[in-house]
């Protein structure tokens, strides 16, 4: 009887119930109800079934109580401090990283009795410190659960239960810097620094991610290509990396199992700490531990039990990790490998042709890779659809082309990078892993050029298709065994997918102009399309989640728009221009129309980034210094130059798109004074749609503007729960008093406008 499995799965179920369903006041009652049901089951069942039911009920109760107790000990004391300010002493647990206008680092609080980790935000001087250093500073305490008015799990799933923002000068002490405790972090930092020195772009970021799981060094193009091709999983340290590492260690001791277990496994545990103890690597290390140690204590190697044991270890250490996307994807992937992949392999291998040894090995690898990829996809597709809005269809082919070399690449990268860290004269060997890394990235890029390589869930039709596909799969699984049932199901799913993708495209045919305010969170992005010509006004956000570039590219794909003829930036702020790198990684752009900074230089760095992107992708740039008129299919696009000096918001462009008697106006973030200059300088028509200035700020969308252009509809591009107070009630009242109907991206999502005739 798999007792550990019988306990661990209900334990995880209890924690998931508390995380997503059960409110705090019902958890004790739920545990008592489970105990009562378990008692009744014990009376009705006998023998092994009674024991199994008892173990499962105990696991479920333990999960509910463990989550509740953990929340009371770790989260509640931290939440009680939210909103207060005090002097605290902190110890850095890792190397700081740059964030916003300073640095941030995971720390632990030494003088408040708090359990768990804390995210500390400080100035740029924080970047000079190392793990073990201690800081005494005045700090403001913020919740790690409630972010911008929304409840989120991004921090608590990592064991971080509080956010601290430093204020004023900080007293720094050496503390435990240089101690053995932080040796894994120093090794990881050394590997990152060495990789930065010996490898060139874009291989540098990829190899750093491969070795340490740190993806921040990946350039946007590489990250997008790996994600869209289904290869991003190789940069998450997991079973692949741990298996290769323990295999290499086993070879060093001549495959002696006891010696590998007692000398190699501690090295693997140190590597786990070095890469940050992410759920995927912890799961892998625990499973490797079961694999190595089970024979030594006379127990069988049982993969489902070791997987359940790994889940128990992770959730016992932090039950809030149940909400981690990394954990859910990791365990879904392995479950797919265990449950679905063997059946798929048996089907694919049923008619294996006769062949020699070499071709047989190639056949086994190819069929095994395909079966593994499909098995993983079966269970991870719903998760990637929910969390990322994507489903990569080309991943089977991508894995076939890449996975064969990953053991060699990882081993070479680890050996070369470690060798160069110890001896700079070894740098010449860096060419080998760099060449292999370039092959992986180039392959990923080629895969993304294949039409239909990835599905983006931008509308209900595609979501319904996914539900239909799993319904067909379930019907096939429970129906009688017939050879062609899965083939028929695949054909039906393919036809339905083609229809789901064609519906939005067909719905937009025949219009003179289509305008779409894309939901990018706290930012702005407005698409304009007419007769095969497409323009974009702004592309940025200050929010989290799907980036603005991806959101715009997904919207264009859904409507069948291939590229952008014009990209117009009203001004240089992150919420209007920060998504261009992501956009350029997926969409071809014909021309940038930009404002030239006049009196304000506080966003010159962002302007330089935009110009660097234009140079990298070969996009011509034109500064708008006088009013310009551009043909946009059967419509016309007017772009007006900056009218004020003294602030980035006021030094922006204005866009007016007209199709027949329909007009839509985009003013960026300009305030009331600049709006007054706009209506005084140019003869603006009566418009139908106004994209509200500055996301509905009280200082924009003035009475003078509304009285001059008399819009009928207002679109407010704004993020849910933002900290800026957007949209302001005063601005919405002004627009409603002017007779406008208001739409908001935070409430309605993408807002689509179609113009037919007049």
Secondary structure, DSSP 8 states (H G I E B T S, - for coil): --HHHHHHHHHHHHHHHHHHT--HHHHHHHHHHHHHHHHHHHHH--HHHHHHHHHHHHHHHHHHHHHHHHIIIIIHHHHHHTT-EEEEEEEE-S--EE-SSSEEEEEEESSS---SEEEEEE-GGGGG--TT-EEEEEEEEEESSEETTEE--TTGGGTEEEEEEEEEEEEEE-TTTT-GGGHHHHHHHHHHHHHHHH--TTHHHHHHHHHH---TTS-HHHHHHHHHHT-GGGGS-SHHHHHHHHHHHHHHTTT-HHHIIIIIHHHHHHHHHHTT--HHHHHHHHHHHHHHHHGGGT----HHHHHHHHHHHHHHH-GGGGG-HHHHHHHHHHHHHHHHHHHHHHHHTTT-----HHHHHHHHHHHHHHHHHHHHHHHHHHHHHHHHSEEESSHHHHHHHHGGGHHHHHHHHHHHHHHHHH-GGGGGGHHHHHHHHHHHHHHHHHHHTSTTSEEE--SHHHHHHHHHHHHHHHHHHHS---TTHHHHHHHHHHHHHHHHHHHHHHHTTT-SEEEEE---SSEEEEEEEETTEEEEEEEEESS-SS-HHHHHHHHHHHHT---BSEEE-SSS-HHHHTTHHHHHTT--B-EEEE----S--TTHHHHHHHHHHHHHHT-EEEE--S-EEEEETTEEEEEE-----SSGGGG--EEEEEETTEEEEE-TT--HHHHHHHHHHS-----SEEE-GGGG-TTSS-HHHHHHH--SEEEE---TT-TT--S-HHHHHHHHHTT-EEEEHHHHSSEEEEE---
